Amino acid sequence: MDPSRKRKTRLVVALAAAVLLAAALVYTSFNTSSEAVDPGRLMASAVVGQSYELTGKVADGSVARDGSTMEFRVKAREGDASVPVRYTGAVPDPFREGREVIITVRKEGPIFVGEKDSLVTKCPSKYEAASETPS
């Protein structure tokens, strides 16, 4: 086999492998993503033992700590639906009542248990229009 034909064969094999790897990466990235659900949708459709990404605001007056465990309620941005969450793990510094959070939870009876170290706070955007008060 002449050297130029060997090079072409190697190039075709390398390009085919690269295309297959890229397709596998795209498939996994889209297949593993899950949509975050709000408390109203979660309460209506949650299945015991299944994991969900819960998003909403920490309800005022709902945070209670007991050692390394924390319990709080996550409420919907609009409406008054809320769910109880029990969480053990790292708590971000900006976590507080009224702050938007995203947490991976699974239903265990009447409460949702947060996956360890899955709590993330969403900081208010500095680009949102500030509410103006008349002077």
Kinemage of the C-alpha trace (Angstrom):
@kinemage 1
@onewidth
@group {chain A} dominant
@subgroup {mainchain}
@vectorlist {calphas} color= white
{ca met a 1} P 0.000 0.000 0.000
{ca asp a 2} L 1.465 3.363 -0.971
{ca pro a 3} L 2.029 6.048 1.734
{ca ser a 4} L -0.459 8.593 0.342
{ca arg a 5} L -3.261 6.044 0.451
{ca lys a 6} L -2.356 5.174 4.076
{ca arg a 7} L -2.551 8.852 5.035
{ca lys a 8} L -5.966 9.250 3.394
{ca thr a 9} L -7.260 6.152 5.167
{ca arg a 10} L -6.000 7.412 8.540
{ca leu a 11} L -7.564 10.808 7.919
{ca val a 12} L -10.956 9.296 7.050
{ca val a 13} L -10.876 7.035 10.134
{ca ala a 14} L -9.870 9.961 12.411
{ca leu a 15} L -12.596 12.221 10.997
{ca ala a 16} L -15.227 9.486 11.361
{ca ala a 17} L -14.209 8.939 15.006
{ca ala a 18} L -14.349 12.692 15.669
{ca val a 19} L -17.840 12.954 14.157
{ca leu a 20} L -19.068 9.991 16.235
{ca leu a 21} L -17.642 11.477 19.446
{ca ala a 22} L -19.181 14.877 18.713
{ca ala a 23} L -22.579 13.281 18.031
{ca ala a 24} L -22.360 11.329 21.308
{ca leu a 25} L -21.512 14.524 23.210
{ca val a 26} L -24.445 16.436 21.710
{ca tyr a 27} L -26.832 13.555 22.399
{ca thr a 28} L -25.793 13.267 26.058
{ca ser a 29} L -25.911 16.981 26.714
{ca phe a 30} L -29.477 17.283 25.415
{ca asn a 31} L -30.688 13.983 26.808
{ca thr a 32} L -29.571 14.556 30.421
{ca ser a 33} L -30.929 18.059 30.830
{ca ser a 34} L -34.084 18.424 32.874
{ca glu a 35} L -36.483 21.306 33.126
{ca ala a 36} L -36.784 23.042 36.477
{ca val a 37} L -40.311 22.871 37.904
{ca asp a 38} L -42.102 25.317 40.165
{ca pro a 39} L -43.840 24.250 43.416
{ca gly a 40} L -47.323 24.201 41.874
{ca arg a 41} L -46.362 21.784 39.096
{ca leu a 42} L -44.274 19.717 41.516
{ca met a 43} L -47.134 19.247 43.981
{ca ala a 44} L -49.482 18.229 41.158
{ca ser a 45} L -47.238 15.669 39.501
{ca ala a 46} L -44.485 14.531 41.887
{ca val a 47} L -43.820 10.787 42.075
{ca val a 48} L -42.271 9.352 45.261
{ca gly a 49} L -38.565 8.619 44.760
{ca gln a 50} L -38.144 10.508 41.470
{ca ser a 51} L -35.738 13.478 41.313
{ca tyr a 52} L -36.814 16.961 40.207
{ca glu a 53} L -35.114 20.339 39.858
{ca leu a 54} L -37.235 22.686 41.968
{ca thr a 55} L -37.092 26.421 41.427
{ca gly a 56} L -38.788 29.231 43.330
{ca lys a 57} L -38.311 31.659 46.210
{ca val a 58} L -37.591 30.770 49.825
{ca ala a 59} L -40.792 31.604 51.723
{ca asp a 60} L -40.558 34.295 54.412
{ca gly a 61} L -40.388 32.898 57.952
{ca ser a 62} L -39.936 29.319 56.794
{ca val a 63} L -36.225 28.656 57.398
{ca ala a 64} L -35.497 26.436 60.414
{ca arg a 65} L -32.109 24.882 61.188
{ca asp a 66} L -31.521 21.802 63.324
{ca gly a 67} L -27.811 21.004 63.427
{ca ser a 68} L -26.662 20.312 59.882
{ca thr a 69} L -30.231 19.888 58.594
{ca met a 70} L -32.267 22.811 57.355
{ca glu a 71} L -35.973 22.911 56.552
{ca phe a 72} L -37.637 25.631 54.517
{ca arg a 73} L -40.473 26.169 52.065
{ca val a 74} L -40.017 27.030 48.408
{ca lys a 75} L -42.871 29.096 46.986
{ca ala a 76} L -43.799 29.853 43.411
{ca arg a 77} L -42.826 33.232 41.964
{ca glu a 78} L -46.477 33.835 41.105
{ca gly a 79} L -49.291 32.440 43.185
{ca asp a 80} L -49.109 30.978 46.652
{ca ala a 81} L -48.158 27.337 46.006
{ca ser a 82} L -45.259 26.172 48.173
{ca val a 83} L -43.538 22.912 49.082
{ca pro a 84} L -41.600 21.896 52.215
{ca val a 85} L -37.933 20.998 51.683
{ca arg a 86} L -35.497 19.271 54.049
{ca tyr a 87} L -31.877 19.869 53.068
{ca thr a 88} L -28.482 18.765 54.340
{ca gly a 89} L -25.338 20.054 52.676
{ca ala a 90} L -23.452 23.177 51.748
{ca val a 91} L -25.525 26.351 51.956
{ca pro a 92} L -24.466 29.226 49.666
{ca asp a 93} L -23.676 32.526 51.422
{ca pro a 94} L -26.437 34.492 49.648
{ca phe a 95} L -29.133 32.002 50.812
{ca arg a 96} L -31.926 33.807 52.683
{ca glu a 97} L -35.684 34.228 52.780
{ca gly a 98} L -37.043 35.779 49.601
{ca arg a 99} L -34.073 34.654 47.481
{ca glu a 100} L -34.646 32.520 44.389
{ca val a 101} L -33.172 29.036 44.625
{ca ile a 102} L -32.743 25.937 42.488
{ca ile a 103} L -32.445 22.608 44.276
{ca thr a 104} L -32.604 18.971 43.214
{ca val a 105} L -35.261 17.234 45.329
{ca arg a 106} L -37.065 13.908 45.554
{ca lys a 107} L -40.404 13.298 47.197
{ca glu a 108} L -40.389 11.279 50.411
{ca gly a 109} L -43.866 11.203 51.863
{ca pro a 110} L -45.239 14.693 52.507
{ca ile a 111} L -41.847 16.426 52.243
{ca phe a 112} L -39.260 16.915 49.532
{ca val a 113} L -35.680 15.982 50.443
{ca gly a 114} L -32.929 18.021 48.812
{ca glu a 115} L -29.984 16.222 47.273
{ca lys a 116} L -26.808 16.948 49.250
{ca asp a 117} L -24.902 19.996 47.979
{ca ser a 118} L -27.428 20.726 45.194
{ca leu a 119} L -28.742 24.031 46.593
{ca val a 120} L -27.970 26.996 44.346
{ca thr a 121} L -29.142 30.568 44.886
{ca lys a 122} L -29.998 32.863 42.028
{ca cys a 123} L -28.751 36.363 42.666
{ca pro a 124} L -31.058 39.176 41.622
{ca ser a 125} L -30.020 40.509 38.262
{ca lys a 126} L -28.376 43.893 38.269
{ca tyr a 127} L -29.967 44.434 34.874
{ca glu a 128} L -33.568 44.141 36.045
{ca ala a 129} L -35.439 47.409 36.167
{ca ala a 130} L -35.455 48.744 39.708
{ca ser a 131} L -38.806 49.790 41.059
{ca glu a 132} L -38.919 53.539 41.225
{ca thr a 133} L -40.622 55.369 44.058
{ca pro a 134} L -41.981 58.859 43.485
{ca ser a 135} L -40.065 61.599 45.278
